[in-house]
């Protein structure tokens, strides 16, 4: 008998990205479609993150700089775990001006920009339809009475009447979302009014669900290789997506998986295009996640490579040593442990042939990887380097895993990375290091 993976089963059933098995059993599917539901009491329920996109500052031009006015945008997201009841988290992180969300709704995605019949819900904030977020602020919605399943697409619609100006956003194009030409379309499940497509997320920072069977969250901190750069758009093929599927298949491992990657991100320095450095965003993007238990760190290759990169949007080119990168990692380790969060170190993947490769940079990569593998500083090691390198030339990505730029994996490479994670690392071990 052919054994299908979770993703293979869903595709065979014609529901990939939609219905999914919770905890690996059909009996635990969460339905709740056209049934009248009562919003769970927030005082008696624990929320867990099921989706996250790390905020970035706007670019100097383009859609993030122009923003929105008298428009409804409908953002598509994918859950990690399911739950009975959810709430949304919005961020106005990179603006000094306040932002007013006039109306917000959420529902289960059908296809394109449309929403499944019977699942559209109004989202409120302290009982009000609108909310004003001060510059630099973030807000949580009230609990929404909507049951959702693991690995399911949700559609969040936001109507903004006044001009937002430059936006807080997440840039990487991995999922198609939509915007209307004008007007408030938050109350319609139809997709016909959404005439334009884009592949970014604006202001929506996280989605949390109520799931009493969940015990914690795994947050993947990284750069483009975590973010899913060069993966197939709308295929949910970043390595955290594949990892979430593996975790969901393991009944004993009841955790969500969140993607906190930002393309181009560095541990030590900011970039105009690539957000603030990992040391700066660590509390906001990682430690502030509800019930986080584990961090998977995969950062450092851009700290190395950007020394040899002349594009001004990534600049200024900054030379850092392997020891400085290691010092930054040790800070992240200490801060995780101070919050009783375990942190797993991912080895830096090969980059020979990439546009910013240089020989000294390869030596830095090897030194950093030696620290990750042998120092014992991390609570566990995930050897991403081993997972996708070419055995005959360990400085390069295996060709069948290369997206074409000698740096970023393709979908198969991202799946190989997720498969490299020893799931025993994510169990509730009291002490001691486990290597993958």
C-alpha positions as CSV (number, residue, x, y, z in Angstrom):
1,X,0.0,0.0,0.0
2,X,1.4,3.4,-0.9
3,X,1.8,5.7,2.1
4,X,1.0,9.3,1.4
5,X,2.5,12.2,3.3
6,X,0.1,14.6,5.0
7,X,0.5,17.0,2.0
8,X,0.1,14.1,-0.4
9,X,-3.1,13.0,1.3
10,X,-4.6,16.5,1.1
11,X,-3.7,16.9,-2.5
12,X,-5.2,13.5,-3.3
13,X,-8.3,14.5,-1.5
14,X,-8.4,17.8,-3.5
15,X,-8.1,19.9,-0.3
16,X,-4.5,21.0,-0.2
17,X,-4.4,24.3,1.7
18,X,-7.9,23.6,3.0
19,X,-9.1,20.9,5.3
20,X,-6.5,18.9,7.2
21,X,-6.0,16.3,9.9
22,X,-5.6,17.6,13.4
23,X,-3.2,15.5,15.4
24,X,-3.1,13.0,12.7
25,X,-6.7,11.7,13.2
26,X,-9.8,12.3,11.2
27,X,-12.0,12.4,14.3
28,X,-10.3,15.6,15.5
29,X,-11.2,17.6,12.5
30,X,-12.6,21.0,13.4
31,X,-15.7,21.8,11.4
32,X,-17.9,24.7,12.7
33,X,-19.0,25.9,9.2
34,X,-22.6,27.1,9.1
35,X,-23.3,26.3,12.8
36,X,-24.1,29.2,15.1
37,X,-21.0,29.6,17.3
38,X,-20.4,31.4,20.6
39,X,-17.0,33.2,20.9
40,X,-14.9,31.5,23.6
41,X,-14.2,33.4,26.7
42,X,-10.7,35.0,26.4
43,X,-10.3,34.9,30.1
44,X,-10.6,31.1,30.2
45,X,-8.7,30.2,27.0
46,X,-5.1,30.2,25.9
47,X,-4.2,31.5,22.5
48,X,-1.3,30.1,20.4
49,X,0.2,31.6,17.3
50,X,-0.8,29.9,14.1
51,X,0.6,32.4,11.5
52,X,3.1,35.2,11.7
53,X,4.8,37.7,9.3
54,X,7.6,39.8,10.8
55,X,7.1,43.5,10.2
56,X,9.4,45.5,8.0
57,X,9.7,49.2,7.3
58,X,8.4,50.5,3.9
59,X,10.6,50.8,0.9
60,X,11.4,54.2,-0.5
61,X,9.0,53.7,-3.4
62,X,6.3,51.3,-4.6
63,X,3.2,50.0,-2.9
64,X,4.6,50.0,0.7
65,X,5.4,53.7,0.3
66,X,2.2,54.6,-1.3
67,X,-0.1,52.7,1.1
68,X,-3.9,52.5,0.8
69,X,-6.9,54.9,0.9
70,X,-10.6,54.0,0.5
71,X,-9.6,50.4,-0.4
72,X,-10.2,47.0,1.0
73,X,-7.3,44.6,0.9
74,X,-7.8,40.9,1.4
75,X,-4.8,39.1,2.8
76,X,-4.3,35.3,2.4
77,X,-2.6,33.4,5.2
78,X,-2.1,29.8,6.1
79,X,-2.6,28.3,9.5
80,X,-0.1,26.1,11.2
81,X,-2.5,24.6,13.8
82,X,-6.3,24.7,14.0
83,X,-8.5,26.0,16.7
84,X,-12.0,26.9,17.8
85,X,-11.9,30.7,18.0
86,X,-9.2,33.1,16.8
87,X,-7.9,36.6,17.0
88,X,-5.9,38.9,14.8
89,X,-2.8,41.0,15.7
90,X,-2.1,44.2,13.7
91,X,1.1,46.3,13.9
92,X,1.8,49.9,12.9
93,X,5.5,49.3,13.9
94,X,7.3,51.5,11.4
95,X,5.2,54.7,11.4
96,X,5.1,57.7,13.6
97,X,1.5,58.4,12.5
98,X,-1.6,56.6,13.7
99,X,-3.5,54.2,11.5
100,X,-7.2,53.6,11.6
101,X,-8.7,50.3,10.5
102,X,-12.3,51.1,9.7
103,X,-13.6,47.6,9.4
104,X,-12.1,44.1,9.4
105,X,-13.4,40.6,8.6
106,X,-12.0,37.1,8.4
107,X,-13.1,33.9,6.9
108,X,-11.9,30.6,5.4
109,X,-10.6,31.0,1.9
110,X,-12.5,29.3,-0.9
111,X,-10.6,30.1,-4.1
112,X,-8.9,33.2,-5.5
113,X,-10.2,36.1,-3.4
114,X,-13.5,34.4,-2.4
115,X,-14.4,33.2,1.0
116,X,-16.2,29.9,1.9
117,X,-20.0,30.4,2.4
118,X,-20.9,30.7,6.0
119,X,-17.5,31.4,7.3
120,X,-17.2,35.2,7.0
121,X,-17.0,36.9,10.4
122,X,-16.8,40.5,11.5
123,X,-13.7,41.3,13.6
124,X,-14.1,43.7,16.5
125,X,-11.8,45.5,18.9
126,X,-13.2,46.0,22.4
127,X,-16.6,45.6,20.8
128,X,-16.0,48.3,18.1
129,X,-15.7,47.7,14.4
130,X,-12.8,50.1,14.0
131,X,-9.5,50.6,15.8
132,X,-6.9,53.3,15.7
133,X,-3.3,52.1,16.2
134,X,-0.8,54.7,17.3
135,X,2.5,55.0,15.6
136,X,4.7,52.2,16.6
137,X,1.8,50.4,18.2
138,X,0.2,46.9,17.9
139,X,-3.3,45.7,18.8
140,X,-5.2,42.4,19.3
141,X,-8.7,41.9,18.1
142,X,-11.5,40.4,20.2
143,X,-11.9,36.7,19.9
144,X,-13.7,35.6,16.7
145,X,-16.1,32.7,16.8
146,X,-14.7,30.8,13.8
147,X,-13.3,27.3,13.9
148,X,-10.3,26.7,11.6
149,X,-8.3,23.7,10.7
150,X,-4.5,23.1,10.5
151,X,-2.8,24.0,7.2
152,X,-5.9,26.0,6.0
153,X,-6.0,29.3,4.1
154,X,-7.7,32.2,5.8
155,X,-8.7,35.5,4.2
156,X,-8.5,38.7,6.3
157,X,-10.1,41.7,4.8
158,X,-9.3,45.2,6.0
159,X,-11.0,48.5,4.9
160,X,-9.0,51.7,5.3
161,X,-10.8,54.9,4.4
162,X,-8.1,57.6,4.9
163,X,-4.7,57.4,3.4
164,X,-2.3,55.3,5.4
165,X,0.9,56.8,4.0
166,X,3.9,54.5,4.2
167,X,3.0,51.1,5.6
168,X,4.4,48.5,7.9
169,X,4.5,45.4,5.8
170,X,6.1,42.0,5.1
171,X,7.7,42.1,1.6
172,X,8.5,38.6,0.4
173,X,6.2,37.3,-2.4
174,X,5.1,33.8,-1.3
175,X,1.3,34.1,-1.3
176,X,-1.1,36.0,-3.5
177,X,-3.4,38.5,-1.9
178,X,-5.9,41.0,-3.3
179,X,-7.1,44.6,-3.2
180,X,-10.2,46.4,-4.4
181,X,-10.3,49.5,-6.6
182,X,-12.3,51.4,-3.9
183,X,-14.8,51.0,-1.2
184,X,-15.6,48.7,1.7
185,X,-15.8,45.0,0.7
186,X,-15.2,43.5,4.2
187,X,-18.8,42.3,4.3
188,X,-18.8,40.2,1.2
189,X,-17.5,36.7,0.7
190,X,-17.4,37.2,-3.1
191,X,-14.0,37.8,-4.7
192,X,-15.3,39.6,-7.8
193,X,-14.7,43.1,-6.4
194,X,-11.0,42.5,-5.8
195,X,-9.4,43.5,-9.1
196,X,-5.7,43.6,-8.3
197,X,-3.2,41.1,-7.0
198,X,-0.1,41.6,-4.8
199,X,2.1,39.3,-2.9
200,X,2.8,41.0,0.4
201,X,1.2,41.4,3.8
202,X,0.3,44.8,5.2
203,X,-0.2,45.6,8.9
204,X,-1.4,42.1,9.7
205,X,1.4,40.6,11.9
206,X,-0.1,37.5,13.4
207,X,-3.1,35.2,13.8
208,X,-3.7,33.3,17.1
209,X,-6.1,30.5,17.8
210,X,-7.6,28.8,20.9
211,X,-6.5,25.2,21.0
212,X,-6.5,23.3,24.3
213,X,-4.5,20.5,22.8
214,X,-1.5,22.7,22.0
215,X,1.4,23.1,24.4
216,X,3.6,25.7,22.7
217,X,5.0,27.3,19.6
218,X,8.1,26.8,17.6
219,X,9.4,30.1,16.0
220,X,11.7,30.0,13.0
221,X,14.0,33.0,13.1
222,X,15.9,33.7,10.0
223,X,16.5,35.4,6.7
224,X,15.3,34.6,3.2
225,X,16.1,30.9,3.5
226,X,13.6,30.8,6.3
227,X,11.2,33.3,4.7
228,X,10.9,31.0,1.6
229,X,12.6,33.1,-1.1
230,X,12.4,31.5,-4.6
231,X,9.8,28.9,-3.4
232,X,6.8,28.5,-5.5
233,X,4.2,31.2,-4.9
234,X,1.0,29.9,-3.2
235,X,2.6,26.4,-2.7
236,X,3.3,26.9,1.0
237,X,6.8,25.6,0.4
238,X,9.0,27.5,2.8
239,X,10.8,25.1,5.2
240,X,8.7,26.2,8.2
241,X,5.6,25.2,6.1
242,X,7.0,21.7,5.6
243,X,8.1,21.5,9.2
244,X,4.5,22.4,10.4
245,X,3.2,19.5,8.3
246,X,5.7,17.1,10.0
247,X,4.8,18.4,13.5
248,X,1.1,18.1,12.8
249,X,1.6,14.5,11.8
250,X,3.2,13.7,15.1
251,X,0.5,13.2,17.8
252,X,2.9,13.6,20.7
253,X,4.2,16.9,19.4
254,X,1.4,19.4,19.9
255,X,3.0,22.7,18.8
256,X,2.5,25.3,16.2
257,X,5.3,26.5,13.8
258,X,5.7,30.2,13.0
259,X,7.8,31.7,10.3
260,X,9.8,34.8,11.5
261,X,12.1,35.0,8.5
262,X,12.8,38.3,6.8
263,X,14.6,38.2,3.5
264,X,18.1,39.8,3.6
265,X,18.0,39.9,7.4
266,X,21.2,40.0,9.4
267,X,22.0,39.3,13.1
268,X,24.1,42.5,13.6
269,X,23.1,45.2,11.1
270,X,19.9,46.7,9.5
271,X,19.2,47.1,5.8
272,X,16.9,49.5,4.0
273,X,15.2,46.6,2.3
274,X,15.6,43.8,4.9
275,X,14.4,45.1,8.2
276,X,16.0,45.6,11.5
277,X,18.7,43.2,12.7
278,X,17.8,40.0,14.6
279,X,19.1,41.3,17.9
280,X,16.8,44.3,17.7
281,X,13.6,42.5,16.5
282,X,14.1,39.5,18.8
283,X,11.8,40.5,21.6
284,X,9.0,41.7,19.2
285,X,9.1,38.9,16.7
286,X,10.1,35.9,18.8
287,X,9.9,36.2,22.6
288,X,6.5,38.1,22.5
289,X,4.8,35.2,20.6
290,X,2.2,33.6,22.9
291,X,3.5,30.5,24.6
292,X,6.7,30.2,22.6
293,X,8.7,27.2,23.7
294,X,11.4,26.8,21.0
295,X,13.4,29.0,18.6
296,X,15.1,27.7,15.5
297,X,17.9,30.1,14.5
298,X,19.1,30.2,10.9
299,X,20.9,33.6,10.5
300,X,24.4,34.8,9.6
301,X,25.0,34.1,5.9
302,X,24.0,37.7,5.1
303,X,26.2,39.1,7.8
304,X,29.0,37.3,5.9
305,X,27.9,37.9,2.3
306,X,26.9,41.6,2.5
307,X,30.5,42.5,3.0
308,X,30.9,41.6,-0.7
309,X,27.6,43.1,-2.0
310,X,27.5,46.5,-3.6
311,X,23.8,47.1,-4.1
312,X,22.9,50.2,-2.1
313,X,19.6,48.9,-0.9
314,X,21.5,46.2,1.0
315,X,24.3,48.5,2.0
316,X,26.4,49.9,3.5
317,X,28.6,46.9,3.0
318,X,29.7,45.9,6.5
319,X,32.6,43.6,7.4
320,X,32.0,41.3,10.3
321,X,34.1,38.5,11.6
322,X,33.0,35.0,12.4
323,X,33.6,35.8,16.1
324,X,31.3,38.8,15.9
325,X,28.5,36.6,14.4
326,X,29.1,34.0,17.1
327,X,28.9,36.7,19.8
328,X,25.6,37.8,18.3
329,X,24.3,34.2,18.4
330,X,25.4,33.9,22.0
331,X,23.3,37.0,22.9
332,X,20.3,35.4,21.3
333,X,20.9,32.2,23.2
334,X,21.1,34.1,26.5
335,X,18.0,36.1,25.9
336,X,16.0,32.9,24.9
337,X,17.2,31.2,28.1
338,X,16.3,34.2,30.2
339,X,12.7,33.6,29.1
340,X,12.9,29.8,29.6
341,X,12.8,29.3,25.8
342,X,15.0,26.7,24.2
343,X,17.0,27.7,21.1
344,X,18.2,25.4,18.4
345,X,21.1,26.3,16.1
346,X,20.8,25.8,12.3
347,X,24.0,25.5,10.4
348,X,24.6,28.0,7.6
349,X,23.9,26.5,4.2
350,X,26.4,26.6,1.2
351,X,26.8,29.7,-0.9
352,X,29.6,29.1,-3.3
353,X,28.5,30.5,-6.7
354,X,26.1,33.0,-5.2
355,X,26.5,36.7,-6.2
356,X,28.1,37.7,-2.9
357,X,30.4,34.7,-2.4
358,X,34.0,35.3,-1.5
359,X,36.7,32.9,-0.3
360,X,37.2,34.5,3.1
361,X,33.4,34.5,3.6
362,X,33.4,30.7,3.1
363,X,36.0,30.4,5.9
364,X,33.8,32.5,8.1
365,X,30.8,30.2,7.4
366,X,32.8,27.2,8.3
367,X,33.9,28.8,11.6
368,X,30.4,29.7,12.5
369,X,29.2,26.2,11.7
370,X,31.9,24.7,13.8
371,X,30.6,26.8,16.7
372,X,27.0,25.7,16.1
373,X,27.9,22.0,15.9
374,X,30.5,21.7,18.6
375,X,30.2,24.4,21.3
376,X,27.2,23.0,23.1
377,X,25.8,26.6,23.5
378,X,22.6,25.8,21.7
379,X,19.9,23.4,23.1
380,X,20.1,21.4,19.9
381,X,21.7,21.5,16.5
382,X,19.9,21.2,13.1
383,X,22.4,20.6,10.3
384,X,20.7,22.4,7.4
385,X,24.1,22.6,5.7
386,X,24.3,18.8,5.6
387,X,20.7,18.6,4.4
388,X,21.2,20.4,1.1
389,X,24.9,20.5,0.3
390,X,26.4,18.6,-2.6
391,X,28.3,15.6,-1.1
392,X,30.9,16.0,-3.9
393,X,31.5,19.7,-3.3
394,X,30.3,20.7,0.2
395,X,30.7,24.4,-0.5
396,X,27.7,24.3,-2.9
397,X,24.0,23.4,-2.8
398,X,23.1,20.1,-4.4
399,X,21.9,21.0,-7.9
400,X,18.5,19.3,-7.4
401,X,17.9,21.5,-4.4
402,X,19.1,24.8,-5.9
403,X,16.6,27.4,-7.0
404,X,19.1,28.7,-9.5
405,X,21.1,31.3,-7.6
406,X,23.4,29.0,-5.7
407,X,22.1,30.4,-2.4
408,X,18.4,29.7,-2.0
409,X,16.8,26.2,-2.1
410,X,13.9,25.3,-4.3
411,X,10.8,23.7,-3.0
412,X,12.5,20.3,-2.8
413,X,15.4,21.9,-1.0
414,X,13.2,23.5,1.6
415,X,11.4,20.2,2.2
416,X,14.8,18.5,2.7
417,X,15.7,21.2,5.3
418,X,12.4,20.5,7.1
419,X,13.1,16.8,7.0
420,X,16.5,17.4,8.6
421,X,14.9,18.6,11.8
422,X,15.0,15.8,14.4
423,X,11.5,16.2,16.0
424,X,12.9,14.9,19.3
425,X,14.5,18.4,19.5
426,X,11.1,19.9,19.9
427,X,9.9,17.6,22.7
428,X,9.7,18.9,26.2
429,X,13.2,17.8,27.3
430,X,14.3,19.1,30.6
431,X,18.0,19.4,30.0
432,X,20.8,18.3,27.7
433,X,21.5,18.9,24.0
434,X,20.2,16.7,21.2
435,X,21.8,16.9,17.8
436,X,20.0,16.3,14.6
